[in-house]
Amino acid sequence: MQISENNKLPWGFVEGKIANHVAGHPVIIQIFDNDEIIPGNSVGAVHFAQTIVNEDGSYEYKFRVLDSNNGKITKIFDGNYTVKIFKVVYLQPNLDVI
């Protein structure tokens, strides 16, 4: 995901469609700042969220990229980010739980 330094819009969004979603379970969205990521840990993590999955497997999550407080604009997101999406999966019925 790339947020332009010239961005004037207050909102960003992540959308997609997943196959074989589990009804009633959300997708988990993790956003990482590419300039801060260290492989193997969560450094660089800047935003975590969950959002519902529609019947057709589609989802959309909106989030603030700019904040305005008393006329002062603050950039919450600026630059390049990695977005990871996680979903609940079905287990095979013959698997045992330990």
Backbone hydrogen bonds, N-H to C=O, Kabsch-Sander energy under -0.5 kcal/mol:
donor,donor_aa,acceptor,acceptor_aa,energy
3,I,79,G,-3.2
4,S,2,Q,-0.6
7,N,4,S,-1.6
12,G,63,F,-3.1
14,V,61,Y,-2.4
16,G,59,Y,-1.9
18,I,57,G,-2.7
23,A,21,H,-0.7
25,H,22,V,-1.8
27,V,51,T,-2.3
28,I,86,F,-2.7
29,I,49,A,-3.2
30,Q,84,K,-2.7
31,I,47,H,-2.9
32,F,82,T,-2.9
33,D,44,G,-3.3
34,N,32,F,-0.6
34,N,80,N,-1.9
36,E,33,D,-1.9
37,I,33,D,-0.9
38,I,43,V,-0.9
41,N,38,I,-1.6
45,A,42,S,-2.3
46,V,31,I,-2.7
47,H,31,I,-1.5
49,A,29,I,-2.3
51,T,27,V,-1.8
54,N,58,S,-3.1
57,G,54,N,-2.4
59,Y,16,G,-2.3
61,Y,14,V,-2.7
63,F,12,G,-2.5
65,V,10,P,-2.8
66,L,10,P,-1.4
67,D,74,T,-2.5
69,N,72,K,-2.3
72,K,69,N,-1.9
73,I,71,G,-0.5
74,T,67,D,-2.9
76,I,65,V,-2.2
76,I,74,T,-0.7
77,F,65,V,-1.5
79,G,3,I,-2.4
81,Y,1,M,-3.2
82,T,32,F,-2.6
84,K,30,Q,-3.0
86,F,28,I,-2.5
95,L,92,Q,-1.8
